[in-house]
Amino acid sequence: MAQIKITKIKSTIGQKPAKVATMRSLGLKKINSSVVQEDTPAIRGMVASVSHLVKVEEVK
């Protein structure tokens, strides 16, 4: 299965608690931290909900 690299580019200060929890569940803590996740519909939905805070790249 394909993988995606998710990088946190903005702070979660001032965001709603649900957005902060989504970022933590993706594994993102600090700005410019990155994680590689499987490209599943669940992960894509989480990324879509915090798309203004992250950058997504395809990993080959």
Residue frames relative to the residue before (quaternion, step in Angstrom):
aa qw qx qy qz dx dy dz
M 1.0000 0.0000 0.0000 0.0000 0.00 0.00 0.00
A 0.5559 -0.6224 0.4427 0.3280 3.57 -1.12 0.65
Q 0.2416 -0.7539 0.5939 0.1437 3.51 -1.28 0.46
I 0.1894 -0.7610 0.6088 0.1201 3.55 -1.25 0.52
K 0.3049 -0.7183 0.5963 0.1886 3.54 -1.18 0.69
I 0.1208 -0.7975 0.5907 0.0199 3.57 -0.70 1.14
T 0.0671 -0.8041 0.5906 -0.0082 3.58 -0.75 1.11
K 0.3650 -0.7163 0.5544 0.2150 3.57 -0.91 0.95
I 0.0863 -0.8354 0.5425 0.0177 3.60 -0.62 1.12
K 0.7711 0.2304 -0.1514 0.5740 3.59 1.24 -0.27
S 0.5701 -0.6118 0.4417 0.3251 3.54 -1.24 0.54
T 0.4065 -0.7002 0.5324 0.2472 3.54 -1.24 0.50
I 0.3770 0.7164 -0.5008 0.3062 3.60 1.25 0.17
G 0.8041 0.2435 -0.2053 0.5020 3.57 -0.82 0.99
Q 0.5534 0.5978 -0.4006 0.4194 3.59 1.25 -0.06
K 0.6048 -0.5433 0.4328 0.3896 3.55 -1.26 0.37
P 0.6398 -0.5692 0.3548 0.3753 3.60 -1.08 0.67
A 0.6122 0.5537 -0.3581 0.4363 3.60 1.05 -0.62
K 0.6505 0.5050 -0.3136 0.4727 3.61 1.01 -0.77
V 0.6335 0.5223 -0.3204 0.4725 3.58 1.02 -0.82
A 0.6603 0.5053 -0.2990 0.4683 3.59 0.96 -0.86
T 0.6285 0.5317 -0.3314 0.4609 3.58 1.03 -0.74
M 0.6495 0.5089 -0.3170 0.4677 3.58 0.96 -0.85
R 0.6608 0.4986 -0.3091 0.4682 3.59 0.96 -0.85
S 0.6790 0.4903 -0.3034 0.4544 3.59 0.95 -0.79
L 0.6081 0.5170 -0.3518 0.4891 3.58 1.24 -0.38
G 0.5308 -0.6462 0.3963 0.3789 3.58 1.23 -0.35
L 0.5406 0.6254 -0.3903 0.4054 3.57 1.28 0.30
K 0.0866 -0.8147 0.5732 0.0143 3.56 -0.72 1.10
K 0.8181 0.1831 -0.0737 0.5402 3.58 0.58 -1.14
I 0.6003 -0.5355 0.4432 0.3956 3.55 -1.26 0.42
N 0.8117 0.1987 -0.2300 0.4988 3.55 -1.08 0.94
S 0.4744 0.6171 -0.4845 0.3992 3.61 1.16 0.34
S 0.1694 -0.7960 0.5778 0.0622 3.56 -1.10 0.75
V 0.0746 -0.7566 0.6467 0.0620 3.52 -1.27 0.53
V 0.2819 -0.7176 0.6073 0.1918 3.53 -1.24 0.52
Q 0.0294 -0.8048 0.5913 -0.0435 3.55 -0.70 1.15
E 0.5673 -0.5515 0.4789 0.3805 3.54 -1.29 0.38
D 0.4257 -0.7024 0.5135 0.2486 3.57 -1.05 0.78
T 0.1728 0.7792 -0.5734 0.1849 3.56 0.11 1.36
P 0.6518 -0.5146 0.3661 0.4199 3.61 -1.17 0.32
A 0.6260 0.5409 -0.3462 0.4424 3.61 1.04 -0.68
I 0.6714 0.4768 -0.2925 0.4861 3.58 0.92 -0.90
R 0.6361 0.5250 -0.3317 0.4579 3.60 0.96 -0.79
G 0.6454 0.5162 -0.3187 0.4642 3.60 1.02 -0.74
M 0.6432 0.5094 -0.3177 0.4754 3.57 1.03 -0.79
V 0.6533 0.5049 -0.3068 0.4734 3.58 0.98 -0.86
A 0.6398 0.5329 -0.3297 0.4450 3.59 0.99 -0.76
S 0.6708 0.5084 -0.3073 0.4439 3.58 1.02 -0.74
V 0.7658 0.2577 -0.1652 0.5656 3.62 1.18 -0.45
S 0.2014 0.8399 -0.4861 0.1334 3.58 1.17 0.57
H 0.6427 0.5272 -0.3264 0.4500 3.60 1.14 -0.51
L 0.7016 0.4480 -0.2524 0.4932 3.60 1.30 -0.20
V 0.7685 0.3331 -0.1642 0.5211 3.61 1.21 -0.33
K 0.2592 -0.6979 0.6379 0.1970 3.50 -1.43 0.24
V 0.1643 -0.8044 0.5684 0.0529 3.59 -0.87 0.96
E 0.0288 -0.7804 0.6244 -0.0149 3.56 -1.00 0.95
E 0.4477 -0.6552 0.5339 0.2920 3.54 -1.17 0.62
V 0.2296 -0.7484 0.6073 0.1358 3.59 -1.03 0.84
K 0.2700 -0.7901 0.5321 0.1406 3.56 -0.80 1.00
